[in-house]
Amino acid sequence: MNPSSTSNQTNERVEWVRASMERHEAELLRYALSLVGDLPSAEDLVQDAFFKLCKQEPESLRGRLVPWLFTVVRNQALDRHRRESRWPRAAEAEASQVAGNSPTPSASAQARDDVRNLMSLLTALPPNQREVVRLKFQNQLSYREISHLTRLSETNVGFLLHTALKTLRQRFERLDAGPGFSQARSPLHPSSPQ
């Protein structure tokens, strides 16, 4: 192999890693933060994932880069959890402040309240449901990708998502109905006034 060919391959790999970082760093950071609970640790996990990416051949990850990155971050967080025998959850407010798709200043007060309420309800879900909801809706992973990442069956992923969304919907409707909400006023109750 001649020196210019090696140089071109190195430059292509550097560009591939750089582009991957620009595209996926914020979403990986949010995910890592939700797993380990503090920003410096989350940044370390993401940095380590991209360091490992430098050692990969681009062709070996064609079409599966995002699941690979999420898997590396998750596995590192699990390793850290095993070492530290704890796995604190990040405050949702801190997780939402990480750079990325932040809401525009013109967002309505009601939308902000709805998001705040929904995030609060999300923290009340069991950890496995919370994780699949985040992977599906924050990171747009498919059931198959979530299944590979979490080592759950696709059916189990679907069940967890269904259960989590049903629970969130019910709790959100109760919040939306206000403090005077009761079974008698619920549209699901047979004696509800129409």
Buried (B, 14 or more C-beta within 10 A) or exposed (E): EEEEEEEEEEEEBEEBBEEBBEEBBBBBBBBBBBBBBBBEBBBBBBBBBBEBBEEBEBEEBEEEBBBBBBBBBBEBBEEBBEEEEEBEBBBBEBBBEBEEEEEEEEEEEEEEEBBEBBBBBBEEBEEBBBBBBBBBEBBEBBBEBBBBBBEBEBEBBBBBBEBBBEBBEEBBEBBEEEEEEEEEEBEEEEEEEE
